[in-house]
Amino acid sequence: MKAIVQDAYGPADVLRLGDVDRPGIGDEEVLVEVRAAAVDPGVWVLMTGRPYLMRVAGFGLRRPKVAVRGRDVAGVVAAVGARVTRFQPGQEVYGTCESGSYAEYASARQSRLAPKPADLTFEQAAAVPVSGMTALQAVRHGARVRPGQRVLVIGASGGVGSFAVQIAKADGASVTGVCGAAKAGLVRSLGADDVIDYAHGEIDRDGRRYDVVIDTAGNRPLSLLRRVLTPRGTLVVVGGGHTAYRFTGGMGRTFRAPLLSMFTGQRLRPLMSRERAEHLEELTRLVESGAVTPVIDRVYPLAAVPDAIRHLTGGHPGGKVVVTVPGAA
Ligand SMILES: NC(=O)c1ccc[n+]([C@@H]2O[C@H](COP(=O)([O-])OP(=O)(O)OC[C@H]3O[C@@H](n4cnc5c(N)ncnc54)[C@H](OP(=O)(O)O)[C@@H]3O)[C@@H](O)[C@H]2O)c1
């Protein structure tokens, strides 16, 4: 099958369109004929091998253990393992995969897939899993946003932020989004009540306090984030600003936040997102109720994945960057 593969860590130039074997599947796995995939900063981490911490964490010291990139997947079930009970061939699914989704076929655990929301195209569905689950866990499980609360989403126009704004609004919050000036209209269209243009004012500029701060941008010190929180407010640290730090990926705030939390009334929580079918199903319900619509910035064909990744890391996309994969059958 055709796939985007890499033999070494490095910039997007290390990626090439090649021919590889179709992935095999275990008893609990599903073979998906990929129709669409998406790009997120995690793809950049696995491509570059940075921060170096991830290499010692088991992703491959000198080169990535899994040669094909791409985590989000939407497609059609081609085959199922012996103990798969939730899916059958021909069914349309979405979720995250193990073998890399920038390929004609991908293998995925059944526990990381859900039926594709009927009203979404494959491209829209592929935009949801990684970013949507992260946003859902930040808003509902990390911050437990309640109706009437004031929520600040930093990085509101990005992959995670565009979902977080919509989910917080669906849960009855008053939302302020932080983004660049060019994205203010987009963020308001997602439901944000107010927008702060980060180029023209810092988040503490008007003395406002928030019950919840969700930080996906990852480039502000904890002291500043705490200053805009109410005395018993909750901060969820989602982004680490990984591109700026070679060794640890800016994980310092992630480690310091829970320590500091022990000495203050504010709850300071790092988020390590998990991939679960029940969270995908929760997102399906939000999509089907009309509360959440994935925002697609740009769609690239499979062969142009390197450009898609360059666009994500340098082009300030609004919403998600998606990859289409021509039918393989
Ligand atoms: N903790 C976890 O489990 C988890 C899971 C998924 C992702 N993440 C991390 O979350 C972060 C965000 O991911 P993503 O997919 O949303 O990335 P993304 O699509 O690139 O979005 C990043 C956003 O940050 C905004 N931004 C840049 N500089 C900013 C600033 N100074 N102030 C406010 N906003 C600023 C960008 O807006 P402009 O385009 O307007 O500049 C953009 O909307 C990444 O670090 C990623 O690795 C963590």
The ligand as a Tripos MOL2 file, in Angstrom:
@<TRIPOS>MOLECULE
LIG
   48    52     1     0     0
SMALL
NO_CHARGES

@<TRIPOS>ATOM
      1 N1         -1.7700   17.4470   26.9940 N.am      1 LIG1
      2 C1         -2.1470   16.6540   26.0060 C.2       1 LIG1
      3 O1         -2.4670   15.4830   26.2020 O.2       1 LIG1
      4 C2         -2.2000   17.2390   24.6170 C.ar      1 LIG1
      5 C3         -2.9900   16.6490   23.6150 C.ar      1 LIG1
      6 C4         -3.0620   17.2660   22.3600 C.ar      1 LIG1
      7 C5         -2.3080   18.4130   22.1220 C.ar      1 LIG1
      8 N2         -1.5090   18.9030   23.1030 N.ar      1 LIG1
      9 C6         -0.7020   20.1180   22.9010 C.3       1 LIG1
     10 O2         -1.5860   21.2240   22.8790 O.3       1 LIG1
     11 C7         -0.9790   22.2700   22.1180 C.3       1 LIG1
     12 C8         -1.9980   22.8160   21.1330 C.3       1 LIG1
     13 O3         -2.3270   21.8150   20.1750 O.3       1 LIG1
     14 P1         -3.2070   22.2180   18.9300 P.3       1 LIG1
     15 O4         -3.4460   20.9980   18.1360 O.co2     1 LIG1
     16 O5         -4.3630   23.0330   19.3510 O.co2     1 LIG1
     17 O6         -2.1600   23.1660   18.1350 O.3       1 LIG1
     18 P2         -2.4520   24.2450   17.0080 P.3       1 LIG1
     19 O7         -3.5880   23.7960   16.1470 O.co2     1 LIG1
     20 O8         -1.1550   24.5650   16.3770 O.co2     1 LIG1
     21 O9         -2.9700   25.5320   17.8210 O.3       1 LIG1
     22 C9         -2.1300   26.3040   18.6240 C.3       1 LIG1
     23 C10        -2.8310   27.6160   18.8840 C.3       1 LIG1
     24 O10        -2.0460   28.4470   19.7150 O.3       1 LIG1
     25 C11        -2.2510   29.7930   19.2870 C.3       1 LIG1
     26 N3         -1.1890   30.6590   19.7430 N.ar      1 LIG1
     27 C12         0.0690   30.7740   19.2570 C.ar      1 LIG1
     28 N4          0.7230   31.6900   19.9890 N.ar      1 LIG1
     29 C13        -0.1430   32.1520   20.9280 C.ar      1 LIG1
     30 C14        -0.0620   33.1030   21.9680 C.ar      1 LIG1
     31 N5          1.0500   33.7810   22.2020 N.pl3     1 LIG1
     32 N6         -1.1530   33.3100   22.7380 N.ar      1 LIG1
     33 C15        -2.2930   32.6330   22.5220 C.ar      1 LIG1
     34 N7         -2.4370   31.7140   21.5500 N.ar      1 LIG1
     35 C16        -1.3660   31.4920   20.7660 C.ar      1 LIG1
     36 C17        -2.3710   29.7170   17.7940 C.3       1 LIG1
     37 O11        -3.1040   30.8390   17.3390 O.3       1 LIG1
     38 P3         -2.6160   31.7190   16.0720 P.3       1 LIG1
     39 O12        -2.6820   30.7980   14.8920 O.co2     1 LIG1
     40 O13        -3.6040   32.8100   15.9900 O.co2     1 LIG1
     41 O14        -1.2120   32.1760   16.3640 O.co2     1 LIG1
     42 C18        -3.1450   28.4070   17.6260 C.3       1 LIG1
     43 O15        -4.5180   28.6690   17.6220 O.3       1 LIG1
     44 C19         0.2800   21.6660   21.4940 C.3       1 LIG1
     45 O16         1.4000   22.0260   22.3070 O.3       1 LIG1
     46 C20         0.0430   20.1670   21.5970 C.3       1 LIG1
     47 O17         1.2440   19.4400   21.6350 O.3       1 LIG1
     48 C21        -1.4490   18.3490   24.3320 C.ar      1 LIG1
@<TRIPOS>BOND
     1     1     2 1
     2     2     3 2
     3     2     4 1
     4     4     5 ar
     5     4    48 ar
     6     5     6 ar
     7     6     7 ar
     8     7     8 ar
     9     8     9 1
    10     8    48 ar
    11     9    10 1
    12     9    46 1
    13    10    11 1
    14    11    12 1
    15    11    44 1
    16    12    13 1
    17    13    14 1
    18    14    15 2
    19    14    16 1
    20    14    17 1
    21    17    18 1
    22    18    19 2
    23    18    20 1
    24    18    21 1
    25    21    22 1
    26    22    23 1
    27    23    24 1
    28    23    42 1
    29    24    25 1
    30    25    26 1
    31    25    36 1
    32    26    27 ar
    33    26    35 ar
    34    27    28 ar
    35    28    29 ar
    36    29    30 ar
    37    29    35 ar
    38    30    31 1
    39    30    32 ar
    40    32    33 ar
    41    33    34 ar
    42    34    35 ar
    43    36    37 1
    44    36    42 1
    45    37    38 1
    46    38    39 2
    47    38    40 1
    48    38    41 1
    49    42    43 1
    50    44    45 1
    51    44    46 1
    52    46    47 1
@<TRIPOS>SUBSTRUCTURE
     1 LIG1         1 GROUP 0 **** ****
